[in-house]
């Protein structure tokens, strides 16, 4: 507990090895200053999110580019800050949680950037949150290693990837840190602890405090982050504009405000990223009451080449390059397999995906495994040549309308029994892994994270709600889905054996996929009990 003159900070999580090095009184006071300064605005913005979602559901206020910010879009005189040290070349970025093994492997992977993920790839147990901060603390000081079970020791090489930390979204709180009894914003815990302990050390090493910002829904939420950055830099005496942030465009509402988001963060923005699964989840969540035109086919059929997804990514590239920001492509989630046929097929799909992005003008792209770094780098090397990026490729040929972004029916495809079962199977497996503390789980040769559980179960919810017919003409009902669910549960349980959390995973899936409402699995009763005990 830290006592201050006008507020009290309580750390409710259990003590762990070296946790006191992160949870210092000064660091906690810094986080408290940020949270006290912005807690009210954060709540107002979250209320505005809910209101906007209700308006979209009812059709009361259709989604379009904002007329009130047209002057920002039309003004050609502004641009974002130049690339910061270590972020000039982002042709390959590897993503993953902040556990010790991943930290060492990611930094040594050959990727230019490591997205050190406190968000979707991390199960937010108290241990994972603070241990992740410790691992980054040690890595930045070149004081980290990892030894395998076979006794082989790995240390950081001479040219590690640039670290970009991804904090949790504005909608989440960290229940283990409380100010006067209320939980602190998880975003500000992740950002504040990392920035407080490492900003000066990163600058001394020729880099800087860099961040990925997830789940933003509009430019006002970007403005809030910009004000957080300004206060944080001022409090620690760090020069204004030192922080650099990359914003994930992974909500449909943010896709209509990309230019405004860049403008609000123009002193601190590094680029935008195309976040695929959460973007699709956002489409379903905001337009679930709009009938068959917004019903998507099997998850595997919603590729980045379907028209409404292609409109979104091409607009992202044009918007970024118009203002001098980097455009970063989506995730290649494949995990190399021991089966050469599976490997060959998957690697060819990865290559085609990265070739599309590179030819469209993206400056780099994501991979989920070190084994994919070479193919991604080879593709972007072939397009970039000796240039670090494609900022000169303005894509002025791209014209995207509101109708293009909302043309969900253009995805085509069909819903199949295999697709329904695949969604159920992967959601059960992922939520089970997540409840056991693993936020990035290898499932069916893919690296899955929390966005997987969201898209998998919300598709089921959408199909049931719309009475969607399967390929044989059978309507997908709740009763039919429960029969599939029970069968998939039995199959996964037989494979995983003892020591799993499939019972809780079943409860969470049922609550969030089969009920009347469409809540996030992060808001369920099972999740709340989990956070309380972990």
C-alpha positions, 0 to 999 in steps of 0.5 A: 500500500502507498499512502499519499496526501489525497489518495491511497494506492493498494496493490491487491495481487500476491507478491512475486519474485522481484515484483517489488522492482516494478511495483515501487512507490514512485512507479505506483504514484506515477500510474496513479497520477495518470489514472487520476488525471484521466479516469473521468474522460475515460469513463465518458468515452466508454459511455460514448462507445456504448451510445454509438453502438446503440445508434448503429444497431438501431440505424438512427445514425448511420456510419459515415465519414465525419462531416465535423472533421472534414477540415482535418481531412481536407487540410494538406498542410499537416503531417505526422512526426518523422520516424523515430530511431529504430522505427524507420524500417519495419518490414517484419514485425513479430508479435507475442506475449512478454514471457521470458522465452518469447522475449528472448526468441522475439528479440533474436528472431531477425524481425525489425520490431517485436510487438511485446504484447500485454493485450490479446496475446497475454492472459492477464493474470497478475503474475503475467502482467508484472512478470512481463514488465520484469522481462522487458525491464531486463531485456532493455538492460541486456540482462535476460536469458532463457535456458531450455529443458535440455539445458541450452542457454539463449541470450540476446544477440547484438542486433535485437528487434526494436521493442514496441509494447502493446498495452491493454485497451481502454475498456479494461481495468486492472483489478489488482491495483486500486486507487481509493478502492477503484480499479485502475485502467489496465491501459495506464498500468501497462503503459505507466509501468513500462514508461516509468521504468524504461523510457530513459534507459531506452533513450540512452540506448538510442531507441525510445518508448514505443507503443501499440494502441489497441481497440480505439473506436474514434479520434477522441480516444486517440486524443486521450492517449495523446494527452496521456503521453504529454502528461507522462513526458512532462512528469518524467522530464522526457522531451515532448514528442519522444513517445511513438505510438502505432494505432491498430485500426481494428474497429469499424468505427475507427476505419472511418476516422483514420485520418483524424486519429493520425491528426490527434496523435501527430506529435507521437504517431508512428503508423497504423496497423490493420488488425483483421480478426478484431475488425471483423468482430467489430463489424458483427458487434455493431451491425448484428441487428441489420440482417442477412447483409451483414452475416459473414461466412465461415471465418476461413473464407473472410480473407483480406481479399474480399472487397470490404476488407480490401477497401479497408486496407487500401484506405489505410495505406493511402491515409498513412502515406498521405500524412507520412505514417507507416502502414503495417499489414496484418498477422500471418498466424501460421506455425511451422509444422513437422509435416512438409505438405502442411508447411509448403501449403501454408508458407505459400499462402503466407507468401501470397498474403505478404506479396499482396500487402507489399504490392499494395504499399504496406511498409511492413507486416506481422508474423506470429512465429520466428519461422515466418520471419524469413519469408516475410522479409524476403517478400518485402526486401524484393519490393523495398530494395534498398529503401526502408519503407514505401512512404513515397507510394501515395496510392492516390489511385485509391478511392474508398467510400462509406458504402465500400467499407460497409459492403459486408455482403461482398464477402460472399461464401457460405456457412458450413457445419465444418466452419461452425464446428471449427469455431466451437473447437478453437474457441474451447481450446483457446479459452481453456488455454487462456484460463490456464494462463496462456494468452497465445496458444498454438491450435491447429497449426495457427497461433491464436489469441484473444481475438480468436475467441471473440470472432469465433463465438460472435460468428456463432451468435450471429448465425443463430440470431439470423437463422443462417442456413448451412450448406445443406439447407439446415438452419443453425439453431441454438439447439443444433449448436448445443449438440455440436458444442457438446460433441466438440467438448467431448472430443477436446476433453478426450484429447487434452485429458486432465488438468484443463479448464474446459468446464469454465471454457464451456460456460464462457462460450455458452454465456457469450455465444448462445445468449440473447446479448453479445458480450465480450468473453472478457466480461463474463462471470467466469472471467470475473471470478478468474481475475479475482483469484489470479 
